[in-house]
Amino acid sequence: MTFTLDATAVDSAARGGTLRLARATVATPAFMPVGTRGSVRTQAPDQVASLGVRLVLANTYHLVQRPGLEVLRRVGGLARWMDWDGAVLTDSGGFQVFSLAHACTIDDTGARFRPHRDGPTVTLTPESAIAAQEAIGSDVMMVLDHCVAATSDRAITAAAMARTHAWAARSLTARRDHERRLFAIVQGGGHAELRRTSADSLTAQGGFDGYAIGGLAVGEPRAQREDLTALVADRLPRDRPRYLMGVGTPIDLLEGVHRGVDLFDCILPTAMAQQGVAFTSIGRVELRRSVYAGDDGPLDPACPCPACARLPRSYLHHLIKTAEPTGWSLLAFHNLRFYVELMATVRAAIAEHRFAALYRTLRPVLEADDPAHPPGPAPRPTRARARSRGAFAIEPIDDTAELGRIRHVASGETMPSIDDAEATAARRYLAQSSAFARALAGAPLVIWDVGLGAAHDALALVAALDRAPGHGAVELVSFERDLDALALALAHPRAFPHLRHPAPHRLLARDEFRRPGLTWTLRRGDALDALATAPAPDLIWWDPWSPSIDASMWSAAAFTAVAARLTRPCELILAARSAAVHAALIAAGFDVANGIARR
Ligand SMILES: [Zn+2]
């Protein structure tokens, strides 16, 4: 038996098990550190082993590209080559079909990737992906799958799913070495009924040693991911391990366990370390922030790792600010330890039938920010700040909340026009865009944010990117004629909590905010003039004031000026019921389609 189920939780789908592999025995639920190219970033194999980790992940596509299978066959496989005394699970390359979509052509035979930099062309078929994983020396192999964005429409998703099922059958036939386990991958995008079909169809095929849930953590809202995970896990065979691919933050792991998942992998612990982010027993700590320059306390008082036990936060802050690799390595080790310990805590609770209580205790902790230094600008001394500026005034959203919105005094129009502005921005401008989904997976992206306003939409983007350290280079260009609305909102952080981030302050002061992977620039003045010199976009958010305040921005002439600037396919997202606006868009050459409706 590959997998035995040792304990199941009460009031939860959580379960504890034992996964037996040729080179290791793994207690589940377990987290697998990611060594995409054969190295867990900044960590020597004995450091990883010292945490009790027995299984790490490597990526077939990247290893086929470099060093190539000839080298891996010559040296007797990856584990031996990198001196890893544990087991290796390999992703098949199916995720790269999605993340490198711009460089990949796919049909029923397989996927062909155009060369990356000076690398070779890589072709993966179900059969060659198995052969490659055997050459890598994988203990757990994944079938080649066809992953699409969670926002893809039903027809595209169903076709990719059918292809994934056919490829799974071919992978079973291609497998020669039964000591190596083979997992199928459930697809179905964001469509619940396709997810059901995929789980049932792959279960009916039989012959797989485990089941992965793929195609999630690609930009869909967290609640949707959790619902689909629960739906799929519930239909998979109880006696096979379940692996949720590419997920996630510590809270995501806890939620996954609660829904019946046994295995996780994610680059976050090591990738976030490079951004100075530490996951701790008291919440998330962002060591880049200047407040830590004066904090000589331990990073996590409950952690015995070298960073926490021997170094003050001020020194770790210094290492991150000066981009010293030692800082990345120390934080990566701390983060990996936090993940591994979290899974050990969870396993013990499941075995002792107290998982539900642990779940309730841990959730708020895992979602917390450092309580000593909550993010956002320090509260200023109490001096009544003006509630109006220029054409704008702040009004409370309702009688009880501190939250506010900006009113354009002359017209009475408010911004946001509804209460839950951040969720709406994420829903309307992020969840609907396939270009944004590709950016989360690594593709470059230029966005025009036409009508910055109080920066609700822009901050929804920045927050989403902050949570996705593997994202591609994003260039956000915001257009705004009257910056009084943003200045007013920034002066009232209690009323506008979405602005508790350094980026909007920097943008208003310098017309520019930069961090690795993100450039956010401000174009002041008339948007239709400014867009003539902006870089051509992949995605446009059109959110100026309404036609009754600013009719010129909703005219055919405006959209024609936009269209003239496009050099490649571009998505334009706006909210307008007016047939005149639809006609203006069509006249300018845009295809018009319905999107997600306002709640
Ligand atoms: Zn630590």
Boltz pocket constraint, residues with backbone or C-beta under 6 A from the ligand:
constraints:
  - pocket:
      binder: B
      contacts: [[A, 299], [A, 300], [A, 303], [A, 304], [A, 305], [A, 306], [A, 307], [A, 308], [A, 309], [A, 334], [A, 337]]
      max_distance: 6.0
